[in-house]
Amino acid sequence: MRIDLRHAERDLNGRLLPIGEGSGHAGERTHSGSVGAHSLPSFVPDRRRDILQAVYETGGAVRLSEIGESVGLKKSGYLRRLVDDLVERGYLIRIPAVWRNGCLMYLYDVAQ
């Protein structure tokens, strides 16, 4: 089993926290001396849940940039993929609209 340490918890100096400290990692040393993790918490925040919550709390249709601002992300391809995934799964709806300069834009709202 491989453990990705790029997102592991670190102390204030940037050093990795030992397994067993921090958020409840459980580990043990095997006969070869390596550490095996029994339960690894998710280091990646659940962005889709945060997006859905942000759109729900606005109470109306919002632009992609407004969604990004409320969850702390820039308007980017990554944010667009997350929102598109929520649309495809039926959690959000995409509403075509026209921007002030006549360009097509989309608003997003929670599906009822």
FIKOLZA-1660 file (N, C-alpha, C; in steps of 0.1 Angstrom, whole numbers, plus 5000, padded with zeros to 4 digits):
% residues 112
   i   px   py   pz ch aa at
   1 5008 4988 5000  A  M  N
   1 5000 5000 5000  A  M CA
   1 5009 5012 5000  A  M  C
   2 5006 5022 4992  A  R  N
   2 5013 5035 4991  A  R CA
   2 5005 5045 4998  A  R  C
   3 5012 5054 5005  A  I  N
   3 5006 5065 5012  A  I CA
   3 5012 5078 5006  A  I  C
   4 5003 5087 5001  A  D  N
   4 5006 5099 4995  A  D CA
   4 5009 5109 5007  A  D  C
   5 5021 5114 5009  A  L  N
   5 5024 5123 5020  A  L CA
   5 5023 5137 5016  A  L  C
   6 5020 5140 5003  A  R  N
   6 5019 5154 4999  A  R CA
   6 5009 5162 5007  A  R  C
   7 4998 5155 5011  A  H  N
   7 4987 5162 5018  A  H CA
   7 4986 5158 5033  A  H  C
   8 4996 5151 5038  A  A  N
   8 4996 5147 5052  A  A CA
   8 4998 5159 5061  A  A  C
   9 4993 5157 5073  A  E  N
   9 4994 5168 5083  A  E CA
   9 5008 5171 5087  A  E  C
  10 5011 5184 5089  A  R  N
  10 5024 5188 5092  A  R CA
  10 5024 5198 5104  A  R  C
  11 5035 5199 5111  A  D  N
  11 5035 5209 5122  A  D CA
  11 5038 5223 5117  A  D  C
  12 5040 5232 5126  A  L  N
  12 5042 5246 5121  A  L CA
  12 5055 5248 5114  A  L  C
  13 5064 5239 5115  A  N  N
  13 5077 5240 5108  A  N CA
  13 5077 5233 5095  A  N  C
  14 5066 5226 5092  A  G  N
  14 5065 5219 5079  A  G CA
  14 5069 5204 5080  A  G  C
  15 5073 5200 5092  A  R  N
  15 5076 5186 5094  A  R CA
  15 5064 5177 5095  A  R  C
  16 5065 5165 5089  A  L  N
  16 5053 5156 5090  A  L CA
  16 5051 5152 5105  A  L  C
  17 5038 5151 5108  A  L  N
  17 5034 5146 5122  A  L CA
  17 5035 5131 5122  A  L  C
  18 5040 5126 5133  A  P  N
  18 5041 5111 5133  A  P CA
  18 5027 5105 5133  A  P  C
  19 5026 5093 5128  A  I  N
  19 5013 5086 5128  A  I CA
  19 5009 5084 5142  A  I  C
  20 4996 5086 5145  A  G  N
  20 4991 5086 5159  A  G CA
  20 4989 5099 5165  A  G  C
  21 4995 5110 5159  A  E  N
  21 4993 5123 5164  A  E CA
  21 4985 5131 5154  A  E  C
  22 4979 5141 5158  A  G  N
  22 4971 5149 5149  A  G CA
  22 4956 5145 5149  A  G  C
  23 4952 5140 5137  A  S  N
  23 4937 5137 5136  A  S CA
  23 4934 5123 5137  A  S  C
  24 4941 5115 5145  A  G  N
  24 4937 5102 5148  A  G CA
  24 4941 5091 5138  A  G  C
  25 4953 5093 5132  A  H  N
  25 4959 5083 5124  A  H CA
  25 4962 5071 5132  A  H  C
  26 4960 5059 5127  A  A  N
  26 4963 5047 5135  A  A CA
  26 4973 5039 5127  A  A  C
  27 4985 5036 5132  A  G  N
  27 4995 5029 5125  A  G CA
  27 5002 5019 5134  A  G  C
  28 5009 5010 5127  A  E  N
  28 5017 5001 5135  A  E CA
  28 5029 4997 5126  A  E  C
  29 5040 4993 5132  A  R  N
  29 5052 4989 5125  A  R CA
  29 5050 4974 5121  A  R  C
  30 5054 4971 5109  A  T  N
  30 5053 4957 5104  A  T CA
  30 5067 4951 5108  A  T  C
  31 5068 4938 5105  A  H  N
  31 5081 4931 5107  A  H CA
  31 5092 4936 5100  A  H  C
  32 5089 4943 5088  A  S  N
  32 5100 4949 5080  A  S CA
  32 5104 4963 5085  A  S  C
  33 5096 4968 5095  A  G  N
  33 5099 4981 5100  A  G CA
  33 5091 4993 5094  A  G  C
  34 5083 4990 5083  A  S  N
  34 5075 5000 5077  A  S CA
  34 5062 5002 5085  A  S  C
  35 5057 5014 5083  A  V  N
  35 5044 5017 5090  A  V CA
  35 5033 5015 5081  A  V  C
  36 5023 5008 5086  A  G  N
  36 5010 5006 5078  A  G CA
  36 4999 5014 5085  A  G  C
  37 4991 5020 5077  A  A  N
  37 4980 5028 5082  A  A CA
  37 4968 5020 5082  A  A  C
  38 4961 5021 5093  A  H  N
  38 4948 5014 5095  A  H CA
  38 4936 5022 5089  A  H  C
  39 4937 5035 5092  A  S  N
  39 4926 5043 5087  A  S CA
  39 4932 5057 5084  A  S  C
  40 4930 5061 5072  A  L  N
  40 4935 5074 5067  A  L CA
  40 4924 5083 5065  A  L  C
  41 4923 5094 5072  A  P  N
  41 4913 5104 5069  A  P CA
  41 4914 5110 5056  A  P  C
  42 4904 5115 5050  A  S  N
  42 4905 5122 5038  A  S CA
  42 4912 5136 5040  A  S  C
  43 4923 5138 5033  A  F  N
  43 4930 5151 5034  A  F CA
  43 4924 5161 5024  A  F  C
  44 4916 5157 5014  A  V  N
  44 4910 5166 5004  A  V CA
  44 4896 5170 5009  A  V  C
  45 4894 5183 5011  A  P  N
  45 4881 5187 5015  A  P CA
  45 4870 5183 5005  A  P  C
  46 4858 5180 5010  A  D  N
  46 4847 5176 5001  A  D CA
  46 4842 5189 4994  A  D  C
  47 4848 5192 4983  A  R  N
  47 4845 5205 4976  A  R CA
  47 4831 5204 4970  A  R  C
  48 4826 5193 4965  A  R  N
  48 4813 5192 4960  A  R CA
  48 4802 5196 4970  A  R  C
  49 4804 5190 4982  A  R  N
  49 4795 5193 4993  A  R CA
  49 4795 5208 4996  A  R  C
  50 4807 5214 4997  A  D  N
  50 4808 5228 4999  A  D CA
  50 4801 5237 4989  A  D  C
  51 4803 5233 4976  A  I  N
  51 4797 5240 4965  A  I CA
  51 4782 5239 4966  A  I  C
  52 4776 5227 4968  A  L  N
  52 4762 5226 4969  A  L CA
  52 4756 5234 4981  A  L  C
  53 4763 5234 4992  A  Q  N
  53 4759 5241 5004  A  Q CA
  53 4759 5256 5001  A  Q  C
  54 4770 5261 4994  A  A  N
  54 4771 5275 4991  A  A CA
  54 4759 5280 4981  A  A  C
  55 4756 5272 4971  A  V  N
  55 4745 5275 4962  A  V CA
  55 4732 5275 4969  A  V  C
  56 4730 5265 4978  A  Y  N
  56 4718 5264 4986  A  Y CA
  56 4716 5276 4995  A  Y  C
  57 4726 5281 5001  A  E  N
  57 4725 5292 5011  A  E CA
  57 4723 5305 5004  A  E  C
  58 4726 5306 4991  A  T  N
  58 4723 5319 4984  A  T CA
  58 4708 5321 4982  A  T  C
  59 4701 5310 4980  A  G  N
  59 4687 5311 4978  A  G CA
  59 4682 5315 4964  A  G  C
  60 4692 5315 4955  A  G  N
  60 4688 5318 4941  A  G CA
  60 4699 5314 4932  A  G  C
  61 4697 5316 4919  A  A  N
  61 4707 5312 4909  A  A CA
  61 4720 5321 4910  A  A  C
  62 4731 5315 4909  A  V  N
  62 4744 5322 4911  A  V CA
  62 4753 5319 4899  A  V  C
  63 4763 5328 4897  A  R  N
  63 4773 5326 4886  A  R CA
  63 4784 5317 4892  A  R  C
  64 4792 5312 4882  A  L  N
  64 4803 5303 4886  A  L CA
  64 4813 5311 4895  A  L  C
  65 4816 5323 4891  A  S  N
  65 4825 5331 4899  A  S CA
  65 4821 5333 4913  A  S  C
  66 4807 5335 4915  A  E  N
  66 4802 5337 4929  A  E CA
  66 4803 5324 4937  A  E  C
  67 4801 5312 4930  A  I  N
  67 4803 5300 4937  A  I CA
  67 4818 5299 4941  A  I  C
  68 4827 5302 4932  A  G  N
  68 4841 5301 4936  A  G CA
  68 4845 5310 4948  A  G  C
  69 4840 5322 4948  A  E  N
  69 4842 5331 4959  A  E CA
  69 4837 5325 4972  A  E  C
  70 4826 5319 4972  A  S  N
  70 4820 5314 4985  A  S CA
  70 4827 5302 4990  A  S  C
  71 4834 5294 4981  A  V  N
  71 4841 5282 4986  A  V CA
  71 4856 5284 4986  A  V  C
  72 4860 5296 4983  A  G  N
  72 4875 5299 4983  A  G CA
  72 4883 5294 4972  A  G  C
  73 4876 5292 4960  A  L  N
  73 4883 5288 4948  A  L CA
  73 4882 5299 4937  A  L  C
  74 4892 5299 4929  A  K  N
  74 4891 5308 4917  A  K CA
  74 4882 5302 4907  A  K  C
  75 4877 5311 4898  A  K  N
  75 4869 5306 4887  A  K CA
  75 4879 5299 4877  A  K  C
  76 4879 5286 4876  A  S  N
  76 4889 5279 4869  A  S CA
  76 4882 5266 4863  A  S  C
  77 4890 5259 4855  A  G  N
  77 4886 5246 4850  A  G CA
  77 4883 5236 4860  A  G  C
  78 4890 5236 4871  A  Y  N
  78 4888 5227 4882  A  Y CA
  78 4874 5230 4889  A  Y  C
  79 4871 5242 4891  A  L  N
  79 4858 5246 4897  A  L CA
  79 4847 5242 4887  A  L  C
  80 4849 5245 4874  A  R  N
  80 4839 5242 4864  A  R CA
  80 4836 5227 4864  A  R  C
  81 4847 5219 4865  A  R  N
  81 4845 5204 4865  A  R CA
  81 4837 5199 4877  A  R  C
  82 4840 5205 4888  A  L  N
  82 4832 5202 4900  A  L CA
  82 4817 5205 4899  A  L  C
  83 4815 5217 4894  A  V  N
  83 4801 5222 4892  A  V CA
  83 4794 5213 4881  A  V  C
  84 4801 5211 4870  A  D  N
  84 4795 5202 4860  A  D CA
  84 4792 5188 4865  A  D  C
  85 4800 5183 4873  A  D  N
  85 4797 5170 4879  A  D CA
  85 4785 5170 4888  A  D  C
  86 4783 5181 4895  A  L  N
  86 4770 5182 4903  A  L CA
  86 4758 5184 4894  A  L  C
  87 4760 5191 4883  A  V  N
  87 4749 5192 4873  A  V CA
  87 4745 5178 4867  A  V  C
  88 4756 5171 4863  A  E  N
  88 4753 5158 4857  A  E CA
  88 4747 5148 4867  A  E  C
  89 4750 5149 4880  A  R  N
  89 4744 5140 4890  A  R CA
  89 4730 5145 4894  A  R  C
  90 4726 5157 4889  A  G  N
  90 4713 5161 4892  A  G CA
  90 4711 5169 4905  A  G  C
  91 4722 5173 4911  A  Y  N
  91 4721 5181 4923  A  Y CA
  91 4719 5196 4920  A  Y  C
  92 4725 5201 4909  A  L  N
  92 4724 5215 4905  A  L CA
  92 4718 5215 4891  A  L  C
  93 4711 5226 4888  A  I  N
  93 4707 5229 4875  A  I CA
  93 4714 5240 4869  A  I  C
  94 4716 5240 4855  A  R  N
  94 4723 5250 4848  A  R CA
  94 4713 5258 4840  A  R  C
  95 4712 5271 4843  A  I  N
  95 4703 5280 4837  A  I CA
  95 4710 5290 4827  A  I  C
  96 4707 5289 4814  A  P  N
  96 4713 5298 4804  A  P CA
  96 4708 5312 4807  A  P  C
  97 4717 5322 4806  A  A  N
  97 4713 5336 4807  A  A CA
  97 4722 5344 4798  A  A  C
  98 4718 5357 4797  A  V  N
  98 4726 5366 4788  A  V CA
  98 4732 5376 4797  A  V  C
  99 4746 5378 4795  A  W  N
  99 4753 5388 4803  A  W CA
  99 4750 5402 4797  A  W  C
 100 4753 5412 4805  A  R  N
 100 4750 5426 4800  A  R CA
 100 4756 5430 4787  A  R  C
 101 4767 5424 4783  A  N  N
 101 4773 5427 4770  A  N CA
 101 4767 5418 4759  A  N  C
 102 4757 5409 4762  A  G  N
 102 4751 5401 4752  A  G CA
 102 4757 5387 4751  A  G  C
 103 4767 5384 4759  A  C  N
 103 4773 5370 4758  A  C CA
 103 4765 5360 4766  A  C  C
 104 4766 5348 4762  A  L  N
 104 4759 5337 4769  A  L CA
 104 4766 5334 4782  A  L  C
 105 4759 5332 4793  A  M  N
 105 4765 5328 4805  A  M CA
 105 4756 5318 4812  A  M  C
 106 4760 5311 4822  A  Y  N
 106 4752 5302 4829  A  Y CA
 106 4751 5306 4844  A  Y  C
 107 4739 5304 4849  A  L  N
 107 4736 5305 4864  A  L CA
 107 4734 5291 4869  A  L  C
 108 4737 5289 4882  A  Y  N
 108 4735 5276 4888  A  Y CA
 108 4726 5277 4900  A  Y  C
 109 4717 5267 4901  A  D  N
 109 4708 5267 4913  A  D CA
 109 4706 5252 4917  A  D  C
 110 4701 5251 4930  A  V  N
 110 4699 5237 4935  A  V CA
 110 4687 5231 4928  A  V  C
 111 4688 5219 4924  A  A  N
 111 4677 5212 4917  A  A CA
 111 4666 5209 4928  A  A  C
 112 4654 5211 4924  A  Q  N
 112 4643 5208 4933  A  Q CA
 112 4637 5194 4931  A  Q  C
% end
